[in-house]
Amino acid sequence: MEVAIRIEENGINFYKFAEQIAKQEEAKKLFAHLAEAEVAHKKLLKEYSRKWKNTIRRRATWENTAPICALMFDNNIIFTKEAMDKNFLV
């Protein structure tokens, strides 16, 4: 769940960045809408995570693995302005 939430956060960052650099108003609106959808997904995932936390035992191995997975996503599937500038802007 933590990784899924992180993916949604990265999607929010991506769409907000795309909205900022988009030149056409229609594209800006689309990216803003997509960012809002990602916010809703993140909220839903957090709600599920809270509910399931009380019913599902987390294994010690996952406790140790989750931070590593988060770091991997941050380093490989992240949408920050710096990453976007580095990878997509000429």
C-alpha positions as CSV (number, residue, x, y, z in Angstrom):
1,M,0.0,0.0,0.0
2,E,2.8,2.4,0.8
3,V,4.3,1.8,-2.6
4,A,1.0,2.3,-4.3
5,I,0.5,5.6,-2.4
6,R,3.9,6.7,-3.5
7,I,3.1,6.0,-7.1
8,E,0.0,8.2,-6.8
9,E,2.1,11.0,-5.3
10,N,4.5,10.7,-8.2
11,G,1.6,10.9,-10.6
12,I,0.3,14.0,-8.9
13,N,3.8,15.6,-9.3
14,F,3.9,14.6,-12.9
15,Y,0.5,16.0,-13.9
16,K,1.1,19.2,-12.0
17,F,4.4,19.7,-13.7
18,A,2.8,18.9,-17.1
19,E,0.0,21.4,-16.3
20,Q,2.7,24.1,-15.6
21,I,4.5,23.6,-18.9
22,A,1.6,23.0,-21.1
23,K,1.0,25.7,-23.7
24,Q,-2.6,25.0,-24.6
25,E,-5.4,25.8,-22.2
26,E,-7.2,22.5,-22.9
27,A,-4.0,20.6,-22.1
28,K,-3.6,22.5,-18.8
29,K,-7.2,21.6,-17.9
30,L,-6.7,18.0,-18.7
31,F,-3.5,17.7,-16.6
32,A,-5.2,19.5,-13.7
33,H,-8.0,17.0,-13.9
34,L,-5.6,14.1,-14.0
35,A,-3.8,15.4,-11.0
36,E,-7.1,15.7,-9.1
37,A,-7.8,12.1,-10.0
38,E,-4.5,11.0,-8.6
39,V,-5.2,12.9,-5.3
40,A,-8.5,11.0,-5.1
41,H,-6.7,7.7,-5.7
42,K,-4.1,8.5,-3.0
43,K,-6.9,9.4,-0.5
44,L,-8.7,6.1,-1.3
45,L,-5.5,4.1,-0.9
46,K,-4.7,5.7,2.5
47,E,-8.3,4.9,3.7
48,Y,-7.9,1.3,2.6
49,S,-4.5,1.1,4.3
50,R,-5.9,2.4,7.6
51,K,-8.7,-0.1,7.5
52,W,-6.5,-3.1,6.5
53,K,-3.8,-2.2,9.0
54,N,-6.0,-3.5,11.8
55,T,-6.9,-6.8,10.0
56,I,-3.7,-7.8,8.2
57,R,-0.5,-8.6,10.0
58,R,2.5,-7.2,8.2
59,R,5.5,-9.4,8.0
60,A,8.8,-8.3,9.4
61,T,10.4,-8.7,6.0
62,W,7.9,-6.3,4.4
63,E,8.6,-3.8,7.2
64,N,12.3,-3.9,6.1
65,T,11.5,-4.0,2.4
66,A,9.0,-1.1,2.2
67,P,11.6,1.7,2.6
68,I,13.8,0.1,0.0
69,C,10.9,-0.1,-2.5
70,A,10.0,3.5,-1.8
71,L,13.6,4.5,-2.5
72,M,13.6,2.5,-5.7
73,F,10.5,4.3,-6.9
74,D,11.8,7.7,-5.9
75,N,15.0,7.0,-7.9
76,N,13.4,5.4,-11.0
77,I,9.7,6.4,-11.2
78,I,9.6,9.9,-9.8
79,F,8.2,13.0,-11.4
80,T,9.8,16.0,-9.9
81,K,10.6,19.2,-11.7
82,E,14.3,18.3,-11.5
83,A,13.7,14.9,-13.0
84,M,11.5,16.2,-15.7
85,D,13.9,19.0,-16.6
86,K,16.7,16.4,-16.7
87,N,14.9,13.8,-18.7
88,F,12.4,15.6,-21.0
89,L,13.3,19.2,-21.6
90,V,15.8,20.1,-24.3
